[in-house]
Amino acid sequence: MEQKKTKTRILERKNEVISGLKSFGTKLYDQLDQGVFPTINMPSRSTENINYDPVLRQFILGDKSVSRSARNIRHVKPFTQLAWAAMFSNELTTQRKTSTLRDVYYSAQAYEMTFTDQQESNNIITDLETVTGYSREDFNIFPEERSAVFGDLTIEYTVPGYEGRTMNLTSHPDGVLIGPALTSSEFAGTSADKVIAIEKGGLFTRFIEENVHRKHNALLVMTGGQAPRQTRQFIRRLHDELNLPVYILTDGDPWGMHIAMVIIAGSANAAHLRELNTPDAKWSGVWATDIVNYKLPTDPLDEVDIKRLYELQKDPRYKDDPLWQREIKTFLKIKRKAEQEAFSRYGLTYIVDEYLPTKLEETK
């Protein structure tokens, strides 16, 4: 019954996305039929229009909007690029094919649609997300970056040619890539009672070697630095659909803090989207106070690190939380940072045997 509900949800989502793209195109055609220059209106993504919503616990866009009109010669190029991106996304979605952001950039040339560089192409895809309210992943467009997952979760594929096939995510000792096929799969069953998200591949491998997934009944997710959006969405699904609490382990520095915060509260760049964050996830370490309490080997914070800490101190995602403010102040006080690997000074398995159980209990 649960699998049938999931299949229905996936089909409904696909139909919604296709309908949204067709609605976008229909509005342009209707304006042309009426003899007026077509105009595209969308929420503004300017920094002044990005606000933090304490109820949703993420950034959202405000009420300001921008327009692109075929009447304005300066708007003609981005207008046509956006219309092409919608057409190309419709092809991908209806034909159940995937593309990377890099692919989109080169595919445009086959249609004699030019972009100055890939960043311009990426920005147009983001515009399409903003106009339609759907993410690029809904259009089957993915970045090159890949994260990985390992643990007792059986998934059922929904991609063409693999429908109905199942796989347990302990099947590969290096973990399973979090790609389009995995993120669109159904969750068939798990014995895990938590998710541990890990910033770096080295510690992810160590955790697999030391059977952390069994010892702590956990699904292990390697984010590979800042977690790609599809990985953040996958973590959200694990939390929402399987009711699994999420714990995050990063390096003990301002950049590691922010990797955790983006998983928890999202990013300003994705303020136009929902369900890419997991508000109840916990940053379990490495904290600045851990550096002090565990007497870890450290490196000095440089000027860029310190500047970043002052920026985070004012960020609304950090501002009202005593834990985050305490850790920022501690970093500024000790002016030191430490990597996850620093625990190896106490032996290869210390982080698994001593630190991890303590932190999981502390951040319940």
C-alpha positions, 0 to 999 in steps of 0.5 A: 500500500505504501509503495503504491502511494509513493508511485502515485506521488511520483506520477502526480509530481511529474504531471504537475511539473509538465503542466507547469511548464506547459502553462508557462508556454501557453501564457506566452502564446496567448499574449502573442495571439492577443497581439501584445509583446509577451512578458514574463513576470517572476519574483525578484532574487535580489538580496533585498528581496530575500528574507529569513522566515522563522516559521519555515526556518529558511530563506524565502523571497519577498513580494518584489518582482521583476519582468522581462518583456520582448518589447525591451531590446535588452530583455530579448536575449534572456527572454528567449533563453528562458523560453528555450530552457522551458522547452528543453526542460519539457523535453527532458521531463516528458521523455524521462531523460536527464541532463547535467547543467553542463549538458544544458549549456552545450545542448543550447548550441544544437538549437542555435541558442547561445550563452556567454558561459555556463554561469549565464546558462545556470542563471537561466535555469534558476530563473525557470525555477523561480517562474514555475516554482519547481526545482531543476531536479524536477526538470531532470537537470542535475549538477555534476557533484555527487555525494554518497550514502551507505546503510541498511536502506532498501530502495526501489528504482523508478527510472526507465528500464529499472522500474521495480528493481531493488537494491540495499545501500550496503551493497557497495563498500564505497557507498552508493552515489546520490544521483538522479536514479537514487533520489527518484527511487522509493524507500522500500524498507530500513532498520536505521533509526537515524541519519549521520551526514558527514562532510568528508569522504575520508571519515565516511570511509572510516565510518563504513570500515568501523561499521558505524551503520550497524553500531549506531543503526544509522544511514551514513551520508557523505556530503562531499563538502557543501551538500548538493541540492539533490543530496539535501533533498534526499536527506529531507526525504529520509527525515520526513518519509522515514521519520529519521533524526539527522545529525551532521558532522563537519570540520571545526571551522566556519565553513564546516559550520555553514555546511551544516547550517545549509542542510538545516536552514537552506541557502539564500541562493535557493530561497525560491524553493522549498523542502531542500532543508531539514530544519530539525537536523542537528549540528553535532560537531566538530564544535569550537568547544570540542577543539578546547575540550578534546585538545585537538591539533589545530591550525590558526584561523586566517583573515578570511575565516575570521571575516566569515565568522563575523558574517555568520554572527549577523546571519539570521539563521545563526542570530537567535540560537545560543549554541551557534552564537556560543560556538562562533564566539569560541572560534573568535576567542581561540582563533583556531580551527580543526579538521575531523581527522584531528581526532586520530591523534588519539587513535584511528577509532577514537572518533567512532568509539568515544567522540561520536557516541558522546555527540549523538547523545549530547545533540539528541 
